[in-house]
Amino acid sequence: MIRRVTRGCAALAAVAVTSICYSSPALDAQRGDAIPLEMGVVIERPLDRAELHVYAITMGADEYARVIVEQHGIDVIAQVRGSDVEETADFQDEIRNVGAEQVEIVAGAPGTYTISIRAAPGILAPGGYAIRLAGRRTATDIDRALQKARRLRTSASRLDAEGWFDAARSLLEQALTLTENQREADPLQTAAVEAQLADVYRELPNDARSEALFKRALSIVEASLGPDHPTTAVVRSQLGRLYQETGQRAKAEALVRQALDSIERTLGPENRWFVSGLMTLANLHRDAGD
């Protein structure tokens, strides 16, 4: 039987969110106040954009745990940390404000692992979520490989944000090899790495490699999620941005307009991905002297 618990915002101290990365002291200060997750217990809570909620699971070596975060009107990011604060993995695969984030943890060593929940960047309105520990078992080789890939992606994202594009590229190439070698894994994991790596190659720049990776990622997400899913639209918009920056206006405008239509319908006109697409469209008109 699943037991459902509703908690108010005052149950855990909130901290201001100004970027994707949190300092170690902020997380360490809340680690002792983390709410333990138990099998069969659902915790429901409201979440504002300036809040951080922390949960904990005590795990044995080589144990796997799956945590489900159901989004109720707000897009969230879940960040997993082990006893070593440098070991982090971010989860934001569901970019809508509904649906669930599937958070997977593999314990490299026995100890307490924390899951921090916060609003995704650009979120303005409050919402809520429900979190539960959905399963525990011994980790498999696929679990270990995908967790390593996820950590590499998280580290690469921070390097990318700091302008260390070649270092980010190196980590993402490793992550891509890991996901491609796991034939039983969800192909969307590979697509996510490909899209992230394509964007890094756009920055380097290596336009041919970027285009090839974006096209491969787009093919996977279209087949897996459908042409009108917002994740498909975001990848389509990113490919359009590459074409805009390389002077291929007709290709860029067709992709971006199609993406904007889907994003506006599924995520809304205030979503950061919609704003990003509008900026690409504005740059296209600026480049053409319109």
Order of alpha helices (4+ residues) and beta strands (2+ residues): beta-alpha-beta-beta-beta-beta-beta-beta-beta-beta-beta-alpha-alpha-alpha-alpha-alpha-alpha-alpha
